[in-house]
C-alpha cells in the first residue's frame, strides 16, 4: 500500500516537511505501469505557524491560498501545472495521497474512470468511479486506463465543501495528464465541473477484499464524541474529545483518556 510520513512539531508539516512511501504487496487488480505516488496538499503563502496562531483565535478554519498537485500549481505569480504521461492502451496505477493540513480534496480525470483498489493499507474489492474524495491523511490507489483519444486531459481537484476551509484558488486546481504522442499543450477547454463532495462521509463503496470474522464476545462499543467550542473569552477555538481538550502527557497514553 501507500503511506506518508510527516514531522509533527506543532503544525510543522504544513510547511512541506513530509514525504510519501510505497510498501509493495498484493494488488486486487492488474495494471501495466506504476506511476508512483501523487501527493496533494493545501498550501499557505505565509508560515504555517503564523496561520495556526491566528486560526486559534478565529471563528472557523483558515483560507489556504492554493493546493499543490504533485508538488506544483499555477498562481497569479506564475508556477506551472504538473504533467503526468499516460501510455496509450495501458493501465496505470496512481497512488493518490492527501498530505494537506486542512482541506478535503476530491479528484477526477476528464474522460476517464478510476478503478479504486486500495484504501490506505487495505486492499479492497475494486470498483469504478468518476472521482474520489480524500480527507487529510487518506490514500487511495487507483487504476487509470488510457483508452481515450491521444490528447491532453485535465485532472481536476475540488475543495471547499462542508468539511474543510475555503481555498483562494479553488476554481483552478488542476493537473495535466498527457498521452504519449500528444502535443505539449494545455488540454482543450471542457464543461466538466470541478469535482466537489458536499458531505463529510467516507467513500461508500470501500469493501475490504479479505473478509474477517468478528467474534461474538467482542466488547461493547466505546462511544465518544467530537466538538469544538470558543474559550471563555470567546477568542480561542479548541477541539474537544468527550468534552476535553487534548493536553499531551507523555507518561499517560492518550487512548486511555477516551474512557474517562
RODO-2510 file (C-alpha; in nm, 4 decimals, decimal comma):
residues 260
     n   res          X          Y          Z
     1     x     0,0000     0,0000     0,0000
     2     x     0,0852     0,3687     0,0065
     3     x     0,1687     0,5771     0,3091
     4     x     0,3288     0,9064     0,4033
     5     x     0,5427     1,0417     0,6841
     6     x     0,5492     1,3899     0,8316
     7     x     0,7089     1,5972     1,1037
     8     x     0,4811     1,6807     1,3928
     9     x     0,6298     1,9603     1,5975
    10     x     0,3045     2,1539     1,6255
    11     x     0,1810     2,2140     1,2669
    12     x     0,5281     2,1923     1,1114
    13     x     0,4395     1,9533     0,8296
    14     x     0,2029     2,2159     0,6857
    15     x     0,5119     2,3973     0,5564
    16     x     0,6041     2,0927     0,3480
    17     x     0,8052     1,8687     0,5811
    18     x     0,6568     1,5381     0,4622
    19     x     0,7209     1,2574     0,2155
    20     x     0,5482     0,9560     0,0619
    21     x     0,6338     0,5856     0,0871
    22     x     0,5372     0,2711    -0,1028
    23     x     0,5233    -0,0705     0,0647
    24     x     0,4870    -0,3322    -0,2062
    25     x     0,2250    -0,6007    -0,1593
    26     x    -0,0553    -0,7864    -0,3354
    27     x    -0,2992    -0,5977    -0,5578
    28     x    -0,6661    -0,6745    -0,6171
    29     x    -0,6488    -0,5785    -0,9865
    30     x    -0,3862    -0,5931    -1,2592
    31     x    -0,2113    -0,2916    -1,4087
    32     x     0,0730    -0,2302    -1,6539
    33     x     0,2556     0,0774    -1,5218
    34     x     0,3060     0,2073    -1,1673
    35     x     0,3115     0,5891    -1,1838
    36     x     0,4154     0,6148    -0,8195
    37     x     0,2769     0,8486    -0,5565
    38     x     0,0685     1,1549    -0,6399
    39     x     0,0592     1,3865    -0,3358
    40     x    -0,1925     1,6688    -0,2928
    41     x    -0,1676     1,9396    -0,0279
    42     x    -0,3317     2,2665     0,0623
    43     x    -0,0743     2,5467     0,0605
    44     x    -0,0365     2,8678     0,2589
    45     x     0,1887     3,1508     0,1446
    46     x     0,2760     3,2550     0,4980
    47     x     0,4374     3,0410     0,7652
    48     x     0,2023     2,7693     0,8865
    49     x     0,2941     2,8638     1,2450
    50     x     0,1592     3,2155     1,1841
    51     x    -0,1534     3,0686     1,0227
    52     x    -0,2083     2,8380     1,3199
    53     x    -0,1620     3,1139     1,5771
    54     x    -0,4196     3,3314     1,4009
    55     x    -0,6616     3,0426     1,3480
    56     x    -0,6732     2,9547     1,7181
    57     x    -0,8257     3,2955     1,7777
    58     x    -1,0605     3,2972     1,4799
    59     x    -1,4065     3,1606     1,4173
    60     x    -1,3561     2,8859     1,1605
    61     x    -1,0733     2,7285     0,9606
    62     x    -0,8184     2,9409     0,7716
    63     x    -0,8237     3,0137     0,3987
    64     x    -0,5423     2,8375     0,2148
    65     x    -0,4042     3,0227    -0,0866
    66     x    -0,3572     2,7222    -0,3136
    67     x    -0,3386     2,3446    -0,3497
    68     x    -0,0221     2,1813    -0,4803
    69     x    -0,0819     1,8868    -0,7143
    70     x     0,2247     1,6627    -0,7238
    71     x     0,4288     1,9495    -0,5827
    72     x     0,3284     2,2391    -0,8068
    73     x     0,0435     2,4660    -0,9203
    74     x    -0,0132     2,7929    -1,1029
    75     x    -0,0966     3,1224    -0,9340
    76     x    -0,1059     3,4930    -1,0111
    77     x     0,2704     3,4922    -0,9578
    78     x     0,3495     3,2169    -1,2098
    79     x     0,4056     2,8485    -1,1450
    80     x     0,3109     2,5543    -1,3643
    81     x     0,0805     2,2555    -1,3828
    82     x     0,2221     1,9130    -1,3045
    83     x     0,2295     1,6820    -1,6083
    84     x     0,1768     1,3046    -1,5921
    85     x     0,2332     1,0889    -1,9010
    86     x    -0,0029     0,8041    -1,9899
    87     x     0,0873     0,5288    -2,2367
    88     x    -0,1972     0,4658    -2,4842
    89     x    -0,3714     0,1336    -2,4297
    90     x    -0,2031     0,0695    -2,0942
    91     x    -0,3435     0,0685    -1,7416
    92     x    -0,1682     0,2891    -1,4871
    93     x    -0,1573     0,2677    -1,1075
    94     x    -0,1762     0,6105    -0,9426
    95     x    -0,1212     0,6363    -0,5667
    96     x    -0,3128     0,9474    -0,4559
    97     x    -0,2277     1,0905    -0,1123
    98     x    -0,3794     1,3889     0,0696
    99     x    -0,0832     1,5223     0,2680
   100     x    -0,2595     1,8506     0,3447
   101     x    -0,3318     2,0061     0,6787
   102     x    -0,6953     2,1138     0,6405
   103     x    -0,8686     2,0616     0,3046
   104     x    -1,0762     1,7646     0,1922
   105     x    -0,9903     1,7051    -0,1751
   106     x    -1,1983     1,5426    -0,4497
   107     x    -1,0146     1,4233    -0,7618
   108     x    -1,1438     1,3360    -1,1100
   109     x    -0,9844     1,2961    -1,4553
   110     x    -1,1745     1,4265    -1,7576
   111     x    -1,2921     1,1486    -1,9879
   112     x    -1,1651     0,8643    -1,7698
   113     x    -1,2887     0,6337    -1,4965
   114     x    -1,0799     0,5393    -1,1951
   115     x    -1,0758     0,1847    -1,0613
   116     x    -1,0147     0,2051    -0,6860
   117     x    -0,8201    -0,0926    -0,5479
   118     x    -0,6674     0,0161    -0,2157
   119     x    -0,7808     0,2371     0,0710
   120     x    -0,4849     0,3357     0,2884
   121     x    -0,3138    -0,0015     0,3555
   122     x    -0,6233    -0,2111     0,2904
   123     x    -0,6735    -0,3922    -0,0433
   124     x    -1,0400    -0,3519    -0,1366
   125     x    -1,2878    -0,5042    -0,3794
   126     x    -1,2223    -0,2976    -0,6959
   127     x    -1,4890    -0,0519    -0,8040
   128     x    -1,5054     0,2184    -1,0712
   129     x    -1,5871     0,5832    -1,0115
   130     x    -1,5632     0,9235    -1,1776
   131     x    -1,3991     1,0811    -0,8736
   132     x    -1,2563     1,0010    -0,5324
   133     x    -1,2568     1,2102    -0,2124
   134     x    -0,9662     1,2119     0,0327
   135     x    -0,9702     1,3528     0,3839
   136     x    -0,6421     1,4702     0,5326
   137     x    -0,4003     1,1769     0,5564
   138     x    -0,6026     0,9413     0,3374
   139     x    -0,4558     0,7421     0,0480
   140     x    -0,6272     0,5692    -0,2408
   141     x    -0,4585     0,3568    -0,5072
   142     x    -0,6478     0,3834    -0,8356
   143     x    -0,6020     0,2383    -1,1836
   144     x    -0,6492     0,4640    -1,4870
   145     x    -0,6676     0,3008    -1,8296
   146     x    -0,5510     0,5158    -2,1215
   147     x    -0,8273     0,4121    -2,3615
   148     x    -0,9297     0,7540    -2,4889
   149     x    -0,8120     0,9692    -2,7821
   150     x    -0,4410     1,0594    -2,7744
   151     x    -0,4616     1,4084    -2,6261
   152     x    -0,4193     1,6146    -2,3087
   153     x    -0,6735     1,5878    -2,0249
   154     x    -0,7357     1,7867    -1,7093
   155     x    -0,7177     1,6159    -1,3748
   156     x    -0,9381     1,8368    -1,1585
   157     x    -0,9219     1,8780    -0,7818
   158     x    -1,2222     2,0164    -0,5947
   159     x    -1,2267     2,1553    -0,2419
   160     x    -1,4318     2,3899    -0,0263
   161     x    -1,7156     2,1567     0,0669
   162     x    -1,8774     2,1263     0,4087
   163     x    -1,5836     1,9510     0,5718
   164     x    -1,2984     2,1951     0,5278
   165     x    -1,1975     2,5567     0,4991
   166     x    -1,2017     2,7785     0,1910
   167     x    -0,9285     2,7875    -0,0713
   168     x    -0,8464     3,1033    -0,2669
   169     x    -0,7637     2,9099    -0,5863
   170     x    -1,0423     2,6511    -0,5645
   171     x    -1,1641     2,7071    -0,9219
   172     x    -0,8227     2,6451    -1,0780
   173     x    -0,6746     2,3392    -0,9064
   174     x    -0,5728     2,1176    -1,1955
   175     x    -0,3022     1,8984    -1,3422
   176     x    -0,2299     1,7768    -1,6958
   177     x    -0,2486     1,4095    -1,7911
   178     x    -0,0881     1,3750    -2,1325
   179     x    -0,0993     1,0714    -2,3588
   180     x     0,2416     0,9838    -2,5031
   181     x     0,2476     1,1265    -2,8557
   182     x     0,0125     1,4175    -2,7814
   183     x     0,1158     1,7782    -2,8406
   184     x     0,2633     1,9544    -2,5394
   185     x    -0,0256     2,1959    -2,4949
   186     x    -0,2905     2,2649    -2,2361
   187     x    -0,5981     2,0406    -2,2547
   188     x    -0,8842     2,1786    -2,4566
   189     x    -1,1488     2,3571    -2,2543
   190     x    -1,4286     2,1336    -2,1378
   191     x    -1,7504     2,1789    -1,9475
   192     x    -1,6584     1,9183    -1,6872
   193     x    -1,7321     2,0561    -1,3396
   194     x    -1,4706     2,0661    -1,0694
   195     x    -1,5426     1,7564    -0,8571
   196     x    -1,6742     1,8547    -0,5169
   197     x    -1,8169     1,6396    -0,2411
   198     x    -2,0514     1,8277    -0,0122
   199     x    -2,0811     1,5675     0,2624
   200     x    -1,8316     1,4507     0,5230
   201     x    -1,8763     1,0758     0,4893
   202     x    -1,6118     0,8353     0,3653
   203     x    -1,6335     0,6665     0,0248
   204     x    -1,9406     0,4411     0,0315
   205     x    -1,8056     0,1597    -0,1879
   206     x    -1,4993     0,0646     0,0159
   207     x    -1,5187    -0,3080     0,0990
   208     x    -1,2090    -0,4950     0,2247
   209     x    -1,1021    -0,7696    -0,0154
   210     x    -1,0000    -1,0043     0,2673
   211     x    -1,3006    -1,0802     0,4851
   212     x    -1,2579    -1,1153     0,8611
   213     x    -1,4860    -1,2652     1,1236
   214     x    -1,5758    -1,0554     1,4274
   215     x    -1,6066    -1,2705     1,7432
   216     x    -1,9435    -1,2601     1,9175
   217     x    -1,7772    -1,1880     2,2500
   218     x    -1,6280    -0,8619     2,1254
   219     x    -1,6573    -0,5952     2,3994
   220     x    -1,9307    -0,3399     2,3521
   221     x    -1,8503    -0,0290     2,1539
   222     x    -1,6949     0,2651     2,3341
   223     x    -1,8794     0,5767     2,2257
   224     x    -1,7231     0,9202     2,2290
   225     x    -1,7891     1,2470     2,0513
   226     x    -1,6033     1,5350     1,8915
   227     x    -1,6903     1,9030     1,9197
   228     x    -1,5343     2,2469     1,9102
   229     x    -1,6016     2,5497     2,1248
   230     x    -1,4796     2,9016     2,1925
   231     x    -1,2889     2,9748     2,5098
   232     x    -1,4340     3,1748     2,7967
   233     x    -1,3161     3,4980     2,6352
   234     x    -1,4717     3,3939     2,3046
   235     x    -1,1435     3,4094     2,1186
   236     x    -0,9850     3,0625     2,1340
   237     x    -1,1124     2,7679     1,9294
   238     x    -1,0477     2,4261     2,0838
   239     x    -1,1294     2,0795     1,9524
   240     x    -1,2710     1,8541     2,2213
   241     x    -1,2951     1,4758     2,2583
   242     x    -1,5636     1,3763     2,5086
   243     x    -1,5694     1,7367     2,6234
   244     x    -1,1958     1,7650     2,6933
   245     x    -0,9243     1,9472     2,5017
   246     x    -0,6181     1,7345     2,4375
   247     x    -0,3234     1,8085     2,6629
   248     x    -0,0362     1,5734     2,5885
   249     x     0,1071     1,3779     2,8798
   250     x     0,3932     1,1580     2,7621
   251     x     0,3567     0,9420     3,0752
   252     x    -0,0097     0,8644     3,0048
   253     x    -0,1254     0,7035     2,6755
   254     x    -0,3779     0,9280     2,5025
   255     x    -0,6136     0,6404     2,4187
   256     x    -0,6652     0,5685     2,7881
   257     x    -0,8207     0,9111     2,8335
   258     x    -1,1068     0,8201     2,5960
   259     x    -1,2730     0,6031     2,8611
   260     x    -1,2610     0,8715     3,1257
***
